Amino acid sequence: METYPLDEAARRVGISADALRRLCDLGILTPREDGRFTPGHLRRAALVKSLADAGIQMDGLATAIAAGQVSLDFIEAQAFDRFSASALSIFPA
């Protein structure tokens, strides 16, 4: 599986490296132990970017995730790519 350093992951998602770091600091994303990001991380970050663009506060999302009230784990499902145009745009063929 291909993985990406922080700067490349942020570029692929369309956010700044600082924004991606903030998602990690908030506990919304947890990169691998080596600090790299998987395609699943990128899909999750793209969804979170869409939520933020729609006005969802990241602090509130992070609190809900930490409390187990919200989960973004569905993004890890193999079938997710078939249904997500945004995921496909991140990973060109």
Secondary structure, DSSP 8 states (H G I E B T S, - for coil): ---B-HHHHHHHHTS-HHHHHHHHHHTS----TTS-B-HHHHHHHHHHHHHHHTT--HHHHHHHHHTTS---GGGGSTTHHHH-HHHHHHS--
